[in-house]
Amino acid sequence: MIKNRIGRTGLTALAIIISLLFLLPVIWLIASTFRTANETFASSSPLSWAALWPQHWTLANIESAVNNGFLQNLGNSIFVAGVTVVVGLAISAMAAFALAVIPFRGRAATFSIVVLSFLVPFEAIAIPLSQSFSQWGLSNSFLALILPGLGNGLAVFTLRQFFLGVPPSLAEAADMDGAGWARIFWSIYLPLARPALIGAGLILFLFQWQAYLWPILVVSNSNLDLAPVAISKSFGAFTNNYGQVFAETAVLAVIPAIVLLALQRFFVTSVASTGSKE
Amino acid sequence: MQVHKGVRRWLIAAAVTSIAAASLVGCSSSGSGTSATALPTKLTEPTKPVTITYAGAAYSAADIKPVIAAFEKAHPNITVKYEADPFNDFNSILGAQLSTKDKAIDVFDVDMPRTAAYQARGWLTDISSVFPDLKSKVDAASLAAATVNGKLVGMPYQSSTNLMYYNKKLLSAAGIADPSSSPSGRMTWEQVGTDAKKAQAAGAKYGLVFDQIDRYYQLETLSSSAGGGPGGTGTGNLTPAVDNAGWTKALTWYGDLFKDGVAPRGVTTQETPNLFANGQVAFFPGGPWWAPMFEGSKDLDFGVAPYPAFAGGTAATPTGGWSLGLSPTSTHKDAALIFMKFIGLDNGGYSQYLTALSVPPSNLAGGTKFYDNAAFKDPRMAGVVSLMKSELKNTAILRLKTVGYVEFENIITKTYDDIINGADVKSSLASATTQLKSAWATYKK
């Protein structure tokens, strides 16, 4: 018993130490937001505790980021990611439902195409795709930024796998009660799929939140710049402003962290509570 | 989509290279890199409002603002839309944008060594007929960089030079006398290396750190000073010449700096100025544009000296900068050319309106204001103006002029990185030669 307790305490301590190690870069990033770039570089090598705690606090980096219009860029990123998540989830969930539940000819082939679509790195098709967007007159618009993020094969795949795990008897029972496919999707599958929807939503969110190559290719109007592009523009040929970059990167990293922390309890929710006794 | 960062970078590079290659194949069949559209021989001011789009990376939107404002004031019917691209990715993005024949871009920044490559891809316009007499107006190196096969294909507007900053406190701690700021007192790289080690032993964190730690712009000067040449020779400079005694000597010396810990591994070009600014580096060969940053570090006592050369070798300093290119697909060529003339020629050029300190303009008359900048009046920068003028006149060397420059720069940068990380110099240069031969084969057909 005592041996068990000691073992458990030891493991907990180990877990805490490892989590702290993972936190170090984040603390360093946040600390660097509140000190000059010179201080950051001076304290980072050799690594010392000073790297994690500013010696001379300053808000100059945040001021510089705000004065540079970073809030607008951040707003653009939030808008693009938000619309992508909402519209993308609707599309992906319907596609996944069709691929998992509705029997139709060519379903396996369609599914193979969906799987292939997310195995091809987006970067590989970004340039030809941007040329098409340019020809269609879609460049320099929010639509151009959002569209490629909507049909996400990985999100469809994740949701389909989840829908396959829902006992078919639920749909059969609804069918016998006279529900159509739309009703079965809306009233049975969607409410059950909340954890999977959150997972798929995160895939869609991160795709847009990290987007860099695509926004550069289709947007040249700086008012539409997304946050990662704005950050990279802080490095000119003859200037650099690391302090501002640290501040902007910290904000960019903290937002998805908050989203993840807020939604994490849903990830552990499982399908165990579906009401079926199979 | 989650792709590993390194993999992602390769994919981006591969995608961009393939599109560039495809567009090259596309235009090589036409045989000419320039537009068939006739250019106006006399520039006429538009009578109706016109907007031209200028894609650039040399300056941020904020820095270039006063220049554009001055232009729009002088030419009320022309509005300039400035699209700033991230500097680090500019060459790739521009390649992708121009190869789409994007009519949106009228004028764009051209990184000087890429002029021939852009010309071959059909992205530049021959503007010789509009500006026949630039020789008396811009410096010779800039003009040469903007000219391909006798044709002027860009408006050179900005040149550059380098010097060597040193940290007085770190040198005096090691008992090393301050170097002279006069070109006649130029140090040798060998001596700088020895002194750097001494300074390190006396407390400097790093002895010698190059500003552009793995870029050909700055490191070409080492192999040139050692007699190795720019890296290409023969017709069109398309025969690799990096596997020679000069390159081997220069890069062995450079690689040893990292092996001995005199220079740090794992540091990127963007980080090096901060290392000098916070007092960790004894010698820092770099650009004059860092002066305001260094002067801003109040505790930093530094001086400037001429860019060193190898013992027995020739003095070589980096130069070259940016030109403005006119897109053959531009539908507002008149207005675009008026803008190019304003930036490069009118009243001494763009630098008259630029408030941020940068680099010497190509315009010969426009240099006065640049050299008069407050940053050069700081006592720590004593002697810098006459030094820069002398270097630009006597020791400046351009980067390799070849249609295969894009591939050359990629391969050489990787070679520098390998050597920095400890790879054998001879085999790295042999490997670079093989890669260059294969990459340049396309242009030799």
Interface residues (C-beta under 8 A of the other chain):
Chain A: A37 N38 E39 T40 F41 A42 S45 N68 F118 P121 F122 E123 A124 A126 I127 P128 S130 Q131 S134 S139 L154 L206 F207 L213 I216 L217 S220 N221 S222 V229 S232 K233 F235 G236 A237 F238 T239 N240 Y242
Chain B: M1 Q2 V3 V7 R8 L11 I12 A14 A15 V16 I19 T53 A55 A57 A58 Y59 S60 A61 A62 D63 E83 A84 D85 P86 F87 N88 D89 I93 A96 Q97 S99 T100 D102 A104 K205 P264 Q270 E271 P273 N274 L275 A277 N278 G279 Q280 G287 W289 S297 W322 A356 S358 V359
